């Protein structure tokens, strides 16, 4: 009797173990499918338009920036990705008065652009994926296209949004909601993200994290012989959970080198404070900033699409997606267990 009981118990254990293993394998296969939908070819198609001379360098509030924004919105409409619930359209207007309040830079009215993929189980919890789509415009009649800064992040976010939407259409939508944010005014003082943080569409207390992508299409001075790396900044400043998510996402799916050089609190470049994630972090929201570092074409007219390394851009966009996927689908919300200092 006892032997028979043990045998049945052991059989049940084996069946349970096999089922759990199959479920884990299936989950990995699902994530991999959508991660692989982010391709160098599609990134290049979008960037060739976003960073074209036609966009006139996408200066804040300029005709060229607005034209780039209309292209992005057209892509979201094509993919069936709506603007957020509670919003009137794809634009969050950022008034000139707000951007010029501290020191008058003469900026006109501009807009953040947002899109939304509603969560299936915890729709009120929001994962922000951000990149700024403005650049520095034109100087002496020459177009500063900003292909890397931040055309690369802009198109990465577009592809990530498409991947999440495809997953949702096929019954694998994120458990938490994804708020896509293309920020304006970053080059003049992080104004778009500051405006959102002070006028949020969703309560900041419900915002789980911001995954910010700014310059991910090139290699920097520190890596002259390889583009197989990415700088991660800020992932461990507020949340041990987010740091662990980033490490696991890279180990399980991407396997690139994560460089934490600029994550040092004493880094003189202070990159942590120089892109849009900071306006979330200062409200105690966990952030991670993906960045390839600076190069000779940084803020120069020579930051052209022809110099983008699309294999690197693809890999880094996929890493951002893998991080966002885990943050959006993990059972528990990221825990804030640090003070950010």
Secondary structure, 3 states (H helix, E strand, C coil): CHHHHHHHHHHHHHHHHHHHHHHHHHHHHHHHHHHCCCCHHHHHHHHHHHCCHHHHHHECCCHHHHHHHHHHHHHHHHHCCECCCCCCCCEEEECHHHHCCCCCCCCCCEEEEEEEECCCCEEEEEEEEEEECCECCEECCEECCCHHHHHHHHHHHHHHHHHHHHHHHCCCCCCEEEEEEEECCHHHHCHHHHHHHHCCCCCHHHEEEEEEECCCCCCCHHHCCCCCEEEEECCCCCCHHHHHHHHHHHHHHHCCEEECHHHCCCCCCCHHHCCCCHHHHCCCCEEEEEECCCCCCCCCCCCCHHHCCHHHHHHHHHHHHHHHHHHHHCCCCCCCCCCCC
